[in-house]
């Protein structure tokens, strides 16, 4: 599939990103202002737009640009799944010139997606993950 990569989300692309977020189980319930703020404060945000300029895939990264890069919110619009766009966005991230010095890329995923990410070179870690929510 052809398309255009973007790293800035303004205007209609903010609305389209919010629409993507509102349809996923782990991101529904987030407010539009919070999604805009989140993407503005991510170290790297990538989107893939269709030929019609519709946002069809997204992911974001928080990183120190040296040791670790955490990949969050890999989302492919439901109308475009099964076209290797998840693979494309992960490849785009790990090959991104701003992240060339990063030694470890990490992400969270549910058990049903582990095999998908294994095919992209990710392996299940051994560290315990702790959370503290407000």
Secondary structure per residue as TSV (DSSP state, phi and psi in degrees):
chain	resnum	aa	ss	phi	psi
A	1	X	-	360.0	134.8
A	2	X	-	-81.6	162.9
A	3	X	-	174.8	-176.5
A	4	X	E	-130.5	130.4
A	5	X	E	-84.1	139.8
A	6	X	E	-128.8	154.0
A	7	X	S	-127.9	3.8
A	8	X	-	-126.8	135.1
A	9	X	-	-120.3	110.5
A	10	X	-	-134.8	157.6
A	11	X	T	51.9	-122.6
A	12	X	H	-62.7	-31.3
A	13	X	H	-67.7	-30.0
A	14	X	H	-64.4	-44.4
A	15	X	H	-64.0	-41.5
A	16	X	H	-66.7	-36.8
A	17	X	H	-64.9	-44.5
A	18	X	H	-60.0	-38.6
A	19	X	H	-62.4	-43.5
A	20	X	H	-59.2	-46.7
A	21	X	H	-61.9	-38.2
A	22	X	H	-69.8	-11.4
A	23	X	T	-104.9	0.8
A	24	X	S	-106.1	145.6
A	25	X	T	-63.9	-31.0
A	26	X	T	-91.3	-7.2
A	27	X	T	-123.5	-5.1
A	28	X	T	-67.6	151.8
A	29	X	T	91.5	-8.1
A	30	X	-	-78.2	143.7
A	31	X	-	-84.2	156.8
A	32	X	H	-57.2	-48.8
A	33	X	H	-60.1	-36.3
A	34	X	H	-67.9	-38.4
A	35	X	H	-66.2	-41.9
A	36	X	H	-62.6	-45.8
A	37	X	H	-63.3	-42.8
A	38	X	H	-58.7	-47.8
A	39	X	H	-69.5	-34.3
A	40	X	H	-65.5	-28.6
A	41	X	T	-103.9	8.9
A	42	X	S	-82.2	147.4
A	43	X	S	-67.6	-35.3
A	44	X	E	-146.7	132.2
A	45	X	E	-129.9	130.6
A	46	X	E	-123.1	137.3
A	47	X	E	-131.7	149.6
A	48	X	E	-114.0	125.0
A	49	X	E	-107.1	142.7
A	50	X	-	-70.3	173.8
A	51	X	T	-58.9	-25.1
A	52	X	T	-89.3	11.6
A	53	X	S	68.1	26.6
A	54	X	-	-94.1	130.6
A	55	X	E	-70.4	119.3
A	56	X	E	-120.3	-9.9
A	57	X	E	-154.1	150.7
A	58	X	E	-154.7	149.5
A	59	X	E	-159.1	159.2
A	60	X	E	-136.5	161.0
A	61	X	E	-135.9	136.9
A	62	X	E	-113.7	132.2
A	63	X	E	-154.4	158.9
A	64	X	-	-100.1	1.6
A	65	X	S	65.6	10.4
A	66	X	S	-132.6	-61.6
A	67	X	S	-96.1	-46.2
A	68	X	E	-134.5	147.2
A	69	X	E	-135.9	120.6
A	70	X	E	-97.3	123.3
A	71	X	E	-94.7	130.0
A	72	X	E	-126.1	153.2
A	73	X	E	55.9	49.0
A	74	X	E	-72.6	114.2
A	75	X	E	-131.8	131.1
A	76	X	E	-118.1	129.2
A	77	X	-	-53.5	138.1
A	78	X	G	-57.3	-29.8
A	79	X	G	-71.1	-13.1
A	80	X	G	-120.4	9.9
A	81	X	T	-71.6	155.5
A	82	X	T	83.5	11.6
A	83	X	S	-115.7	18.6
A	84	X	S	66.0	24.2
A	85	X	H	-74.4	-31.6
A	86	X	H	-61.1	-45.0
A	87	X	H	-61.3	-43.2
A	88	X	H	-61.7	-42.5
A	89	X	H	-71.9	-36.0
A	90	X	H	-66.6	-44.0
A	91	X	H	-58.9	-42.2
A	92	X	H	-61.2	-40.3
A	93	X	H	-66.8	-52.8
A	94	X	H	-69.1	-18.4
A	95	X	T	-100.4	-0.4
A	96	X	-	-63.2	133.8
A	97	X	G	-61.3	-32.3
A	98	X	G	-67.4	-20.1
A	99	X	G	-107.6	14.4
A	100	X	T	-60.4	-28.0
A	101	X	T	-91.9	-6.0
A	102	X	-	-67.5	132.9
A	103	X	-	-90.8	-28.6
A	104	X	E	-139.3	123.5
A	105	X	E	-102.4	131.8
A	106	X	E	-131.5	155.0
A	107	X	E	-156.7	160.9
A	108	X	-	-101.9	143.4
A	109	X	-	-156.0	153.3
A	110	X	-	-71.3	161.3
A	111	X	G	-53.6	-36.3
A	112	X	G	-70.6	-9.1
A	113	X	G	-108.9	0.0
A	114	X	H	-59.2	-43.7
A	115	X	H	-64.0	-36.1
A	116	X	H	-60.9	-49.3
A	117	X	H	-71.4	-29.3
A	118	X	H	-58.1	-40.8
A	119	X	H	-64.9	-19.8
A	120	X	T	-97.8	8.4
A	121	X	T	98.0	3.5
A	122	X	-	-88.2	146.6
A	123	X	-	-127.6	148.4
A	124	X	-	-65.5	129.0
A	125	X	-	-83.5	174.2
A	126	X	-	-110.3	-7.9
A	127	X	-	-72.1	145.1
A	128	X	-	-78.5	139.4
A	129	X	-	-107.9	123.3
A	130	X	-	-112.3	145.5
A	131	X	-	-125.0	149.7
A	132	X	-	-140.0	114.7
A	133	X	-	-104.5	155.7
A	134	X	-	-90.7	360.0
